[in-house]
Amino acid sequence: MRISYGPVSQFHSLSVKQLYRLDTRDYVLRGLEPIATSTVVTTMSSPTYPRHETDVDVLIIGAGPTGLGAAKRLQQIDGPSWMIVDCNSKPGGLAATDTTPEGFLFDVGGHVIFSHYQYFDDCLCEALPRDTDWCNHQRVSYVRYKGLWIPYPFQHNISMLPKEDQVRCLQGMIDASFDAAATTSVPNNFDEWILKTQGEGVANLFMRPYNFKVWAVPTTDMQCSWLGERVPAPDLKTIVTNVILHKTTEDWGPNATFRFPSLGGTGGIWSAVADTLKKENVRLGKQGKVVSIDDIRKRVLLQDGTTVKYRQLVSTMPIDTLTDVIGDAELNSLAGRLVHSSTYVIGIGLRGHRPERIGDKCWLYFPEDDCPFYRATIFSNYSPHNQPPPEVTLPTLQLADGSKPPFSARLPGPYWSVMVEVSESPNKPVHYDTLLQDSIQGLINTELLRSDDEIVSIYHRRFEHGYPTPSLTRDDVLQELLPRLQERGIYSRGRFGSWKYEVSNQDHSFMLGVEAVDHIVYGSAELTLNRPDYVNGSRNVREACGRGAPYCRYTRI
C-alpha cells in the first residue's frame, strides 16, 4: 500500500510544526494516513453504523507483532474463538513501513530481524518461505566521534580513539575496576552502572551524551535492571590488548548478523504474517477501530457499531492509553507514572550512486551535538527494493544545503536513502519548525551528505510513543498495574503494552503475544514478560509448535 502525501508543493508548504501537530482529520484531508499509537478513538460521537454483536473467547486489540503473535498462536491451537482488530488499514503497528510518493520505503523506526526464538523464526519462514524473500547482512555499525567512525560498540573499540581519549577511557576503566574490587555495592541507577562498569572516561565521551539523545532523560533517572544484552560491559584485558595492538572488536551482541525482507520493508513481514491468518477473524481500518472498552461487562465497541463480547482481552495498545479508555481513575494514575519518549523519523531519498564514504554501513550512532539525531540508518543498504529502480525519473526537490537545483527536469537514478531518528520528551524538547532542516544539516555535518547532494524525496513523521523508558519507578508500577488488569481479564502486552524495553524487539514482542495465549489456554509461564534476563540469555529450540501443548523449551546459550 502506498501512502499519498498529496502534491509536493502542498507538502512542503506546511511547516514541520504543522506536520507534526496534524490531527487525524488533517492527515486525511492532506492524503496522509498516520499510524496510530493505539487502536482507540478517545473522543467520538456515537457511531451511525447499524449495531450488531459478536462473541469471542479472546479478543486481540492491535495488529503489530504482539497482536499477530497472539492471533497466530490461537489459530494454531484451533480451540478458543478469537478476533484481532486494529484501526490501521495495514498490520505492523510500530513495525510498519511507509512508501513515499516517489517510491522510497522507510520503516517507522530502525528495525532488523534477529531472534531468540525458534518459534518466531518458524512463523516468519512460513510467511516468507523463499530464500529470495530475505537479505542477510553482517552488521557494519559505527559511532561518529570527533570526525571519526569508531566501530560499534564504542566501549570495546577505544583503540580507534585519539590517544588522549584512549588515556581518559583507560584511566576510567582502571579506576572502575579497582572500585568494583573494593566494594560489593549494587548500582542504584543507569548512571551508576555506567561508572561502575566503564568508568568516567567512557561515561563522559559516549555513554552519557548518547543515552540522553536516545532516551531523552538523564541516565540518573533510569534503572539498570533492564540492561542485560542491551549495553555491553567492556572486558578490561581485551580493551588494553586492543589498544596496544590497535585492534577492534566488532561482533558483540545478538544483532551482529541480521536479516531484512527483500520487499516491503519491515512492514512487509507483518503483512505476510497477517496473510496467514483467517481473513474472517481480522478486522482492520475503520471496522477495527475501538471506541470504548467496558471491562466490567467485557465488551468492546468498534467504530462500525459492532459490540464484541469477550472472555479474555489481549491488548497491545500503550498501557497508559488502555487505562484511559477503561476510565478507571486509580489505574490511570498508576499508568501516569510510567515514562516514555516520542520519536521523529525522517527519511531522505537521494539521487546518485551510493557514495564510497557510505559504503556498506548499516546503522550509525551520534553522541555529539552537531546533529539532532541519535541514530542514522542507510536504509537503501538493507534491500535494493527500498528505493525506486534507476529508470524511474524524479525531479530534485532541493539540494542538501537547502538551495534550489539549477535544473527542473525529471531525471533517472540510481537512488539511495538515509533515515534518522530524533527523540523528544519534556526533558529534551525539539524545535519543530527547524527539525527537518536541522536534520539535513546534521547529515552534512557528519559527512553522510554533501551540500550538493540531490534530495528527491522527504519523509517525516512523529510517534508519540517511541521508547518505553526504564525509569526508576517502572517496575513498581508494572508489578501492581499488570496483575490488576489481568484480574479483569485483560492481558496488556507488547512494546508499550507491558512497557519493558528489554523485551521489546520484534521477536520479543511477537512472543509476548504467543505466551499470553499459552497462559490463557494452558496456564503456561510467560517467560518473556517475567524473566527477560533468562530469555535474553537463552534460545528456544523447539522446532515446531503443535496444537496440543505450549511451545516453551529453552536452552542456555
C-alpha positions as CSV (number, residue, x, y, z in Angstrom):
1,M,0.0,0.0,0.0
2,R,1.3,3.4,-0.9
3,I,1.0,6.4,1.4
4,S,-0.1,9.5,-0.6
5,Y,1.1,12.8,0.9
6,G,-0.6,15.0,-1.6
7,P,1.1,17.3,-4.0
8,V,4.8,18.1,-3.3
9,S,4.1,21.8,-3.2
10,Q,1.4,21.3,-0.6
11,F,3.6,19.0,1.4
12,H,6.5,21.5,1.6
13,S,4.2,24.5,2.2
14,L,3.5,23.1,5.7
15,S,5.9,23.9,8.5
16,V,7.4,21.0,10.3
17,K,5.5,22.0,13.4
18,Q,2.2,21.9,11.5
19,L,3.1,18.5,10.1
20,Y,3.8,17.0,13.5
21,R,0.7,18.5,15.1
22,L,-1.8,17.5,12.5
23,D,-4.8,15.6,13.9
24,T,-6.4,12.6,12.3
25,R,-8.8,14.7,10.2
26,D,-5.9,16.9,8.8
27,Y,-4.0,13.8,7.8
28,V,-7.0,12.5,5.9
29,L,-7.5,15.9,4.2
30,R,-3.9,16.0,3.0
31,G,-3.8,12.4,1.9
32,L,-1.8,11.2,4.9
33,E,-2.6,8.0,6.8
34,P,-0.9,8.2,10.2
35,I,0.0,5.1,12.1
36,A,-1.9,5.3,15.3
37,T,-0.1,4.7,18.6
38,S,-3.2,2.9,19.8
39,T,-6.3,1.4,18.3
40,V,-8.7,3.6,20.2
41,V,-10.6,6.7,19.4
42,T,-10.8,8.6,22.7
43,T,-13.3,11.2,21.6
44,M,-16.0,10.3,19.2
45,S,-19.7,10.7,18.8
46,S,-21.9,7.6,18.7
47,P,-21.4,5.6,15.5
48,T,-24.2,5.8,13.0
49,Y,-23.5,2.3,11.6
50,P,-26.0,-0.5,12.2
51,R,-25.2,-2.1,15.5
52,H,-24.7,-5.8,15.9
53,E,-22.9,-8.1,18.4
54,T,-20.4,-10.8,18.1
55,D,-18.9,-13.1,20.8
56,V,-15.3,-14.5,21.0
57,D,-13.3,-16.2,23.6
58,V,-10.2,-14.0,23.0
59,L,-10.2,-10.5,21.6
60,I,-6.9,-9.0,20.5
61,I,-6.5,-5.3,20.1
62,G,-3.6,-4.3,17.9
63,A,-2.2,-6.0,14.8
64,G,1.5,-5.2,15.5
65,P,4.0,-8.1,16.3
66,T,2.4,-8.8,19.7
67,G,-1.1,-9.0,18.4
68,L,-0.2,-11.0,15.4
69,G,1.8,-13.4,17.7
70,A,-1.3,-13.9,19.8
71,A,-3.5,-14.4,16.8
72,K,-1.1,-16.8,15.2
73,R,-0.9,-19.0,18.3
74,L,-4.7,-19.0,18.7
75,Q,-5.1,-20.1,15.1
76,Q,-2.6,-23.0,15.6
77,I,-4.3,-24.1,18.8
78,D,-7.6,-24.2,16.9
79,G,-9.7,-24.1,20.1
80,P,-10.8,-20.8,21.5
81,S,-12.6,-18.4,19.2
82,W,-10.8,-15.2,18.5
83,M,-10.7,-11.9,16.7
84,I,-8.0,-9.3,16.1
85,V,-8.8,-5.7,15.5
86,D,-6.7,-2.6,14.5
87,C,-7.6,0.8,13.4
88,N,-4.8,1.0,10.9
89,S,-5.5,-0.3,7.4
90,K,-2.4,-2.4,7.3
91,P,-0.8,-4.6,10.0
92,G,2.6,-3.9,11.7
93,G,1.9,-1.2,14.3
94,L,5.2,0.4,15.1
95,A,7.0,-2.2,12.9
96,A,5.2,-1.0,9.8
97,T,6.7,0.6,6.6
98,D,5.6,3.6,4.7
99,T,6.2,4.4,1.0
100,T,6.7,8.0,-0.2
101,P,5.0,9.2,-3.4
102,E,8.4,8.9,-5.1
103,G,8.7,5.2,-4.2
104,F,11.2,5.3,-1.3
105,L,10.4,2.9,1.6
106,F,11.0,3.9,5.2
107,D,10.3,1.9,8.3
108,V,8.7,3.7,11.2
109,G,12.0,3.4,13.1
110,G,15.1,1.3,13.0
111,H,14.2,-2.4,12.7
112,V,16.1,-5.5,11.7
113,I,15.3,-9.2,12.3
114,F,17.3,-11.3,14.8
115,S,15.8,-13.8,17.1
116,H,16.0,-15.6,20.4
117,Y,13.1,-18.0,19.5
118,Q,12.8,-20.8,17.1
119,Y,9.1,-20.4,17.1
120,F,9.4,-16.8,15.9
121,D,11.7,-17.9,13.1
122,D,9.3,-20.7,12.1
123,C,6.4,-18.3,11.8
124,L,8.3,-15.8,9.7
125,C,9.7,-18.5,7.5
126,E,6.1,-19.8,7.0
127,A,5.1,-16.3,5.9
128,L,8.2,-15.6,3.8
129,P,9.5,-19.1,2.9
130,R,11.8,-18.4,0.0
131,D,15.5,-17.5,0.3
132,T,14.9,-14.6,-2.1
133,D,12.4,-13.2,0.4
134,W,15.3,-12.1,2.6
135,C,18.5,-10.2,2.5
136,N,21.1,-11.4,5.0
137,H,23.6,-8.9,6.5
138,Q,26.6,-8.7,8.7
139,R,26.3,-5.7,10.9
140,V,28.5,-2.7,9.9
141,S,27.9,-0.2,12.6
142,Y,29.9,2.8,13.8
143,V,29.8,5.6,16.3
144,R,30.6,9.1,15.0
145,Y,33.1,10.8,17.3
146,K,35.3,13.8,16.6
147,G,35.0,13.3,12.8
148,L,36.0,9.6,13.1
149,W,34.0,6.4,12.6
150,I,34.6,4.3,15.7
151,P,33.4,0.7,15.3
152,Y,30.5,-0.3,17.5
153,P,30.4,-0.9,20.4
154,F,32.3,2.3,21.3
155,Q,33.5,1.0,24.7
156,H,35.0,-2.1,23.1
157,N,36.9,-0.1,20.5
158,I,38.6,2.8,22.3
159,S,41.7,1.6,20.4
160,M,40.4,3.7,17.5
161,L,40.1,6.9,19.5
162,P,42.6,9.8,19.6
163,K,45.4,8.9,22.1
164,E,44.4,11.5,24.7
165,D,40.9,10.0,24.7
166,Q,42.3,6.4,24.9
167,V,44.1,7.5,28.0
168,R,40.9,9.1,29.6
169,C,38.9,5.9,28.9
170,L,41.6,3.5,30.1
171,Q,42.1,5.5,33.3
172,G,38.4,5.5,34.0
173,M,38.2,1.7,33.4
174,I,41.1,1.0,35.7
175,D,39.6,3.2,38.4
176,A,36.2,1.4,37.9
177,S,37.9,-2.0,38.1
178,F,39.6,-1.1,41.4
179,D,36.4,0.3,42.9
180,A,34.5,-2.8,41.8
181,A,37.0,-5.0,43.6
182,A,36.8,-2.9,46.8
183,T,33.0,-2.8,47.1
184,T,30.0,-5.1,46.7
185,S,27.5,-2.3,46.4
186,V,24.9,-2.5,43.6
187,P,24.4,0.5,41.3
188,N,21.1,2.3,42.0
189,N,20.6,3.7,38.5
190,F,21.9,3.5,35.0
191,D,24.5,6.3,35.5
192,E,26.0,4.5,38.5
193,W,26.1,1.3,36.4
194,I,28.0,3.1,33.6
195,L,30.6,4.5,36.1
196,K,30.9,1.1,37.8
197,T,31.4,-0.9,34.7
198,Q,33.0,1.5,32.2
199,G,34.5,4.4,34.1
200,E,34.3,8.2,33.9
201,G,36.1,8.5,30.5
202,V,33.6,6.3,28.5
203,A,30.8,7.8,30.5
204,N,31.6,11.4,29.5
205,L,32.7,10.7,26.0
206,F,29.9,8.5,24.9
207,M,27.5,6.8,27.3
208,R,26.0,9.9,29.0
209,P,25.6,12.1,25.9
210,Y,24.4,9.3,23.6
211,N,21.9,7.8,26.0
212,F,20.4,11.2,26.7
213,K,19.9,11.7,22.9
214,V,18.2,8.3,22.7
215,W,16.1,8.3,25.9
216,A,15.6,12.0,26.3
217,V,16.0,11.6,30.1
218,P,19.2,11.7,32.2
219,T,20.9,8.4,32.9
220,T,20.5,9.2,36.6
221,D,16.7,8.8,36.1
222,M,16.9,5.3,34.7
223,Q,17.2,2.0,36.4
224,C,19.8,-0.6,35.4
225,S,18.0,-3.9,35.7
226,W,16.9,-3.7,32.0
227,L,20.5,-3.8,30.6
228,G,21.3,-7.4,30.0
229,E,22.4,-7.8,26.4
230,R,21.4,-4.3,25.5
231,V,24.5,-2.5,26.7
232,P,27.9,-4.2,26.6
233,A,30.2,-4.0,29.6
234,P,33.8,-4.0,28.5
235,D,36.4,-6.5,29.5
236,L,39.5,-4.5,30.6
237,K,42.1,-7.1,29.5
238,T,40.6,-7.2,26.0
239,I,40.4,-3.4,25.8
240,V,44.1,-3.0,26.8
241,T,45.1,-5.7,24.3
242,N,43.2,-3.9,21.5
243,V,44.7,-0.6,22.4
244,I,48.3,-2.0,22.3
245,L,47.7,-4.0,19.1
246,H,45.5,-1.4,17.5
247,K,42.7,-4.0,17.1
248,T,38.9,-3.8,17.1
249,T,36.1,-6.0,18.4
250,E,33.0,-5.6,16.3
251,D,31.0,-8.8,16.7
252,W,29.3,-8.2,20.0
253,G,25.6,-8.6,20.5
254,P,22.7,-10.6,19.2
255,N,22.3,-8.4,16.1
256,A,25.9,-8.9,14.8
257,T,24.2,-10.7,11.9
258,F,20.6,-10.0,10.9
259,R,18.2,-10.3,8.0
260,F,15.8,-7.9,6.3
261,P,12.9,-8.6,3.9
262,S,13.7,-8.1,0.3
263,L,10.3,-6.5,-0.4
264,G,8.0,-4.2,1.5
265,G,10.4,-3.2,4.3
266,T,9.8,-4.5,7.9
267,G,6.1,-3.9,7.4
268,G,6.2,-6.5,4.6
269,I,7.0,-9.2,7.2
270,W,3.9,-8.4,9.3
271,S,1.6,-8.1,6.2
272,A,2.8,-11.6,5.2
273,V,2.2,-13.0,8.7
274,A,-1.2,-11.4,8.7
275,D,-1.9,-13.1,5.4
276,T,-1.5,-16.5,7.1
277,L,-4.5,-15.8,9.4
278,K,-8.1,-16.5,8.7
279,K,-9.4,-13.4,7.0
280,E,-12.8,-13.6,8.8
281,N,-11.0,-13.2,12.1
282,V,-9.2,-10.0,11.1
283,R,-10.7,-6.5,11.2
284,L,-8.5,-3.6,10.1
285,G,-9.2,0.1,9.5
286,K,-12.4,1.7,10.4
287,Q,-14.1,-1.6,11.2
288,G,-11.3,-2.4,13.6
289,K,-11.2,0.9,15.4
290,V,-12.0,0.7,19.1
291,V,-14.3,3.3,20.5
292,S,-14.7,2.1,24.1
293,I,-13.9,-0.8,26.5
294,D,-16.3,-2.0,29.2
295,D,-14.0,-4.2,31.3
296,I,-16.8,-5.0,33.8
297,R,-19.2,-6.4,31.2
298,K,-16.3,-7.4,29.0
299,R,-17.5,-5.6,25.8
300,V,-15.6,-3.6,23.3
301,L,-17.4,-1.2,21.0
302,L,-16.0,-0.7,17.5
303,Q,-16.4,2.3,15.3
304,D,-18.7,0.5,12.8
305,G,-21.2,-0.2,15.6
306,T,-20.1,-3.8,16.4
307,T,-20.0,-4.8,20.0
308,V,-17.5,-7.6,20.7
309,K,-18.2,-9.6,23.8
310,Y,-15.0,-11.3,25.0
311,R,-13.9,-13.6,27.8
312,Q,-10.2,-12.6,27.7
313,L,-8.7,-9.5,26.2
314,V,-5.1,-9.2,24.9
315,S,-4.4,-5.5,24.5
316,T,-1.3,-4.3,22.8
317,M,-2.1,-0.6,22.9
318,P,0.1,1.6,25.2
319,I,-0.9,0.8,28.7
320,D,-1.5,4.4,29.6
321,T,-3.9,4.7,26.7
322,L,-5.6,1.5,27.8
323,T,-6.3,2.7,31.3
324,D,-7.5,6.0,30.0
325,V,-10.0,4.2,27.7
326,I,-11.2,2.0,30.5
327,G,-11.8,5.1,32.6
328,D,-10.5,3.8,35.9
329,A,-9.0,6.8,37.8
330,E,-6.8,4.7,40.0
331,L,-5.4,2.6,37.2
332,N,-4.9,5.8,35.2
333,S,-3.0,7.4,38.0
334,L,-0.7,4.3,38.1
335,A,-0.1,4.3,34.4
336,G,0.6,8.0,34.5
337,R,3.8,7.3,36.5
338,L,5.3,5.4,33.5
339,V,7.7,7.4,31.4
340,H,8.2,7.4,27.6
341,S,9.8,9.4,24.9
342,S,8.5,10.4,21.5
343,T,10.3,9.7,18.2
344,Y,10.6,11.6,15.0
345,V,11.5,9.5,11.9
346,I,13.0,11.5,9.0
347,G,13.8,9.8,5.7
348,I,15.8,11.4,2.8
349,G,15.8,9.9,-0.7
350,L,18.7,10.9,-2.8
351,R,19.8,10.6,-6.5
352,G,23.2,9.2,-7.3
353,H,25.3,6.2,-6.8
354,R,25.9,5.3,-3.2
355,P,29.0,7.3,-2.2
356,E,32.1,5.5,-1.2
357,R,32.0,7.3,2.2
358,I,28.8,5.4,2.9
359,G,29.9,2.0,1.7
360,D,28.1,-0.9,3.3
361,K,27.3,0.9,6.6
362,C,24.1,-0.3,8.3
363,W,23.2,1.9,11.3
364,L,25.3,4.6,12.9
365,Y,25.3,6.3,16.4
366,F,25.8,10.0,17.1
367,P,26.6,11.1,20.7
368,E,27.7,14.6,19.8
369,D,25.7,17.8,19.4
370,D,26.5,18.5,15.7
371,C,23.3,16.8,14.7
372,P,19.8,16.4,16.4
373,F,19.5,12.6,15.7
374,Y,20.9,9.8,17.8
375,R,20.9,7.2,15.0
376,A,21.0,7.1,11.2
377,T,20.3,4.1,9.1
378,I,21.5,3.7,5.5
379,F,18.1,2.2,4.6
380,S,19.0,1.6,0.9
381,N,21.7,-0.8,2.0
382,Y,19.1,-3.1,3.6
383,S,17.4,-4.1,0.3
384,P,17.8,-2.9,-3.3
385,H,14.0,-2.6,-3.3
386,N,13.9,0.1,-0.6
387,Q,14.2,2.8,-3.3
388,P,12.9,3.2,-6.8
389,P,14.6,1.4,-9.7
390,P,17.2,3.6,-11.6
391,E,14.9,4.0,-14.7
392,V,12.3,5.9,-12.6
393,T,12.7,9.7,-13.3
394,L,12.2,12.1,-10.4
395,P,12.6,15.9,-10.0
396,T,15.1,17.2,-7.5
397,L,13.2,18.8,-4.6
398,Q,16.3,20.6,-3.2
399,L,20.0,20.3,-2.7
400,A,21.1,19.2,0.7
401,D,22.2,22.7,1.6
402,G,18.6,23.9,1.1
403,S,19.2,25.6,-2.2
404,K,17.2,25.1,-5.3
405,P,18.6,22.9,-8.0
406,P,19.9,24.6,-11.2
407,F,17.5,22.4,-13.2
408,S,13.9,21.3,-13.1
409,A,13.9,18.3,-15.3
410,R,12.9,14.8,-14.1
411,L,16.0,12.7,-14.2
412,P,16.6,9.0,-13.7
413,G,18.5,7.4,-10.8
414,P,20.2,5.4,-9.4
415,Y,18.9,6.2,-5.9
416,W,19.9,5.7,-2.3
417,S,18.4,6.7,1.1
418,V,19.2,7.5,4.7
419,M,16.8,7.5,7.7
420,V,17.4,9.3,11.0
421,E,15.6,9.2,14.4
422,V,15.2,12.1,16.9
423,S,13.9,11.7,20.4
424,E,11.7,14.1,22.3
425,S,10.5,14.5,25.9
426,P,9.8,17.2,28.5
427,N,13.5,16.9,29.4
428,K,14.5,17.2,25.7
429,P,12.3,19.5,23.7
430,V,12.5,19.5,19.9
431,H,12.5,22.6,17.7
432,Y,9.6,21.6,15.4
433,D,9.9,24.4,12.9
434,T,13.5,23.7,12.0
435,L,13.8,19.9,12.7
436,L,13.8,18.8,9.1
437,Q,16.4,21.4,8.1
438,D,18.5,20.8,11.2
439,S,18.5,17.0,10.5
440,I,19.6,17.5,6.9
441,Q,22.3,19.9,8.1
442,G,23.3,17.3,10.7
443,L,23.8,14.8,7.9
444,I,26.1,17.3,6.2
445,N,27.9,18.0,9.4
446,T,28.6,14.2,9.9
447,E,29.6,13.8,6.3
448,L,26.8,11.4,5.4
449,L,25.6,14.0,2.9
450,R,27.4,16.6,0.8
451,S,26.0,20.1,0.3
452,D,25.2,19.5,-3.4
453,D,23.6,16.0,-3.0
454,E,20.2,15.9,-4.8
455,I,17.2,15.3,-2.5
456,V,14.4,13.7,-4.4
457,S,12.1,12.5,-1.6
458,I,11.4,13.6,2.0
459,Y,9.6,11.6,4.7
460,H,9.0,12.7,8.3
461,R,6.6,11.6,11.0
462,R,6.2,11.8,14.7
463,F,5.2,9.0,17.0
464,E,4.0,9.9,20.5
465,H,5.1,6.5,21.9
466,G,8.7,6.0,20.8
467,Y,10.7,4.4,23.6
468,P,9.3,2.9,26.9
469,T,11.7,4.3,29.4
470,P,13.0,2.0,32.1
471,S,12.5,4.7,34.8
472,L,13.4,4.2,38.4
473,T,9.8,3.6,39.4
474,R,8.8,1.5,36.3
475,D,9.0,-2.0,37.9
476,D,7.0,-0.9,41.0
477,V,4.2,0.4,38.7
478,L,4.1,-2.6,36.5
479,Q,4.2,-5.1,39.4
480,E,0.9,-3.5,40.5
481,L,-0.7,-2.5,37.3
482,L,-0.3,-5.6,35.1
483,P,-1.8,-8.0,37.7
484,R,-4.7,-5.7,38.4
485,L,-5.5,-5.6,34.7
486,Q,-5.1,-9.3,34.5
487,E,-7.6,-9.8,37.3
488,R,-10.1,-8.1,35.0
489,G,-9.3,-10.5,32.1
490,I,-7.0,-8.0,30.3
491,Y,-3.5,-9.1,29.3
492,S,-1.7,-5.9,28.4
493,R,1.4,-6.9,26.4
494,G,3.8,-5.6,23.8
495,R,6.4,-2.8,23.5
496,F,4.1,-0.3,25.3
497,G,1.5,-2.8,26.5
498,S,3.9,-4.3,29.0
499,W,6.4,-1.4,28.9
500,K,9.6,-3.4,29.1
501,Y,12.2,-2.2,26.7
502,E,14.5,-5.2,27.4
503,V,11.9,-7.4,25.7
504,S,10.6,-5.0,23.1
505,N,12.4,-6.2,19.9
506,Q,10.2,-7.7,17.2
507,D,10.9,-11.3,18.3
508,H,10.2,-10.5,22.0
509,S,7.0,-8.6,21.1
510,F,5.7,-11.4,19.0
511,M,6.4,-13.9,21.7
512,L,4.7,-11.8,24.3
513,G,1.5,-12.4,22.4
514,V,2.2,-16.1,21.9
515,E,3.0,-16.6,25.6
516,A,-0.1,-14.6,26.7
517,V,-2.3,-17.0,24.7
518,D,-0.5,-20.1,26.1
519,H,-1.0,-18.7,29.6
520,I,-4.7,-18.2,28.9
521,V,-5.2,-21.6,27.3
522,Y,-2.7,-23.8,29.2
523,G,-1.7,-21.8,32.3
524,S,1.9,-21.7,31.0
525,A,4.5,-19.3,32.4
526,E,5.1,-16.1,30.4
527,L,8.9,-16.2,30.5
528,T,9.5,-13.3,28.1
529,L,7.4,-11.0,30.3
530,N,8.5,-12.2,33.7
531,R,12.1,-13.4,33.0
532,P,13.7,-11.1,30.4
533,D,17.2,-11.9,31.7
534,Y,16.6,-15.6,31.2
535,V,15.1,-15.3,27.8
536,N,17.8,-13.0,26.5
537,G,20.4,-15.5,27.7
538,S,18.6,-18.5,26.2
539,R,17.4,-19.9,23.0
540,N,14.1,-21.5,22.4
541,V,14.9,-24.7,20.4
542,R,11.5,-26.3,19.8
543,E,11.4,-26.7,16.1
544,A,7.6,-26.6,15.6
545,C,4.6,-25.6,17.6
546,G,1.9,-28.2,17.7
547,R,-1.8,-27.7,18.6
548,G,-1.8,-29.6,21.8
549,A,0.8,-28.1,24.1
550,P,2.7,-25.0,24.9
551,Y,5.7,-24.3,22.7
552,C,8.2,-23.4,25.5
553,R,11.5,-25.1,25.9
554,Y,14.6,-23.0,26.3
555,T,18.3,-23.9,26.4
556,R,21.0,-21.7,27.8
557,I,23.4,-20.1,25.2
